[in-house]
């Protein structure tokens, strides 16, 4: 059973708004204006959570969104697109774990036993990610088996990025 706030007027959820840095600056300027002008211009609403996103944050969000835009714009099937995105994510996770593993191996602040335990744990995580990556690549090969050669080449070039 699902409950919708639109269909159930008893449930009252405060509004959440996302603000950009420019909106925060505008509000700061509005705060300098006399209070009587501000209250007349704004409708009365339930006060909710205000989130301010910096320019750098907005840039990171658009970079994350555009990192898979080439896959989204390709002519491949939806299952192939999903697998390609998964492969990219697993490769990213693998690179991060390998960096952690390298740092743990070089960490001299831990006792040799603690370092060995941490390295062993990270090696297990790396093996798990590698197994997931191999599974995703095998699934992609199965999906692409019935596709035309052009689609296979497009998928391989996207996977290489």
C-alpha positions in Angstrom: 0.0 0.0 0.0 1.4 3.4 -0.9 0.3 6.7 0.6 0.5 9.8 -1.5 0.5 13.3 0.1 -1.5 14.5 -2.8 -4.3 12.1 -2.1 -4.1 12.4 1.7 -4.4 15.9 3.1 -3.6 14.8 6.6 0.0 14.2 5.7 1.9 17.5 5.6 5.4 17.4 4.3 7.4 20.7 4.3 8.7 21.8 0.9 12.3 21.3 0.0 13.9 23.7 -2.3 17.4 23.5 -4.0 19.2 26.8 -4.2 22.1 27.7 -6.3 24.8 30.1 -5.2 23.2 32.9 -7.3 19.9 32.4 -5.4 21.7 32.7 -2.1 23.3 36.0 -3.2 19.9 37.2 -4.4 18.4 36.4 -1.0 21.2 38.3 0.7 20.4 41.3 -1.4 16.7 40.9 -0.6 17.5 40.8 3.1 18.9 44.3 2.9 15.5 45.5 1.5 12.9 46.8 4.0 10.9 44.0 5.6 7.5 45.5 4.5 8.5 45.1 0.8 9.7 41.6 1.2 6.6 40.3 3.0 4.3 41.9 0.5 6.1 40.2 -2.4 6.4 36.7 -1.0 3.4 34.4 -0.6 3.0 32.8 2.7 4.3 29.2 2.6 5.5 26.6 5.0 9.2 27.1 5.6 11.2 24.1 4.4 14.8 23.1 4.1 17.0 25.4 2.1 20.0 23.8 0.3 22.6 26.0 -1.3 24.8 24.4 -4.0 28.0 26.1 -4.9 29.2 26.7 -8.4 31.8 23.9 -8.0 29.1 21.5 -6.8 26.9 22.3 -9.8 30.0 21.7 -12.0 30.6 18.3 -10.4 26.9 17.4 -10.8 27.0 18.2 -14.5 30.3 16.4 -15.0 28.8 13.3 -13.4 25.7 13.6 -15.5 27.7 14.0 -18.7 30.2 11.2 -18.0 27.7 8.7 -19.4 26.1 11.0 -21.9 28.0 9.3 -24.7 26.4 6.0 -23.7 23.0 7.5 -23.4 23.3 9.1 -26.9 24.4 5.9 -28.5 22.1 3.7 -30.7 22.6 0.6 -28.5 19.8 -1.3 -26.7 18.9 -0.2 -23.2 20.4 -3.4 -21.7 23.7 -2.7 -23.4 23.7 0.9 -22.3 23.0 -0.2 -18.7 25.8 -2.8 -18.8 28.2 -0.2 -20.2 27.4 2.2 -17.4 27.9 -0.6 -14.9 31.2 -1.5 -16.4 32.4 2.1 -16.1 31.3 2.3 -12.5 33.0 -1.0 -11.6 36.2 0.2 -13.3 36.0 3.4 -11.2 35.5 1.4 -8.0 38.3 -0.9 -8.9 40.7 2.0 -9.5 39.7 3.5 -6.1 40.3 0.2 -4.3 43.6 -0.4 -6.0 44.7 3.1 -4.8 43.5 2.2 -1.3 45.4 -1.1 -1.5 48.6 0.7 -2.7 48.3 3.2 0.2 47.7 0.4 2.7 50.8 -1.5 1.5 52.9 1.6 1.9 51.5 2.7 5.3 54.2 2.2 7.8 52.2 3.7 10.7 50.4 0.4 11.3 51.9 -2.7 12.7 52.8 -5.4 10.2 49.9 -7.6 11.4 47.4 -4.7 11.1 48.7 -3.8 7.7 48.6 -7.4 6.5 45.0 -7.7 7.7 44.0 -4.4 6.0 45.7 -5.4 2.8 44.0 -8.8 2.8 40.6 -7.2 3.3 41.2 -4.8 0.4 42.5 -7.6 -1.8 39.2 -9.4 -1.1 37.2 -6.3 -2.1 39.3 -5.9 -5.3 38.6 -9.6 -6.2 34.9 -9.0 -5.7 34.9 -5.9 -7.9 36.9 -7.8 -10.5 34.5 -10.7 -10.5 31.6 -8.2 -10.9 33.4 -6.5 -13.8 34.0 -9.8 -15.5 30.4 -10.8 -15.1 29.2 -7.5 -16.6 31.6 -7.8 -19.5 30.3 -11.4 -20.2 26.7 -10.2 -20.1 27.5 -7.4 -22.5 29.1 -9.9 -24.9 25.9 -12.0 -24.7 23.7 -8.9 -25.4 25.9 -7.8 -28.3 26.1 -11.3 -29.9 22.9 -10.7 -31.8 23.6 -7.1 -32.6 25.0 -5.9 -36.0 28.7 -5.3 -36.3 28.3 -1.5 -36.1 26.6 -1.8 -32.8 29.3 -4.1 -31.5 32.0 -1.7 -32.6 30.2 1.2 -31.0 29.9 -0.7 -27.7 33.5 -1.7 -27.7 34.6 1.9 -28.3 32.4 3.1 -25.5 33.7 0.4 -23.2 37.3 1.5 -24.0 36.7 5.0 -22.7 
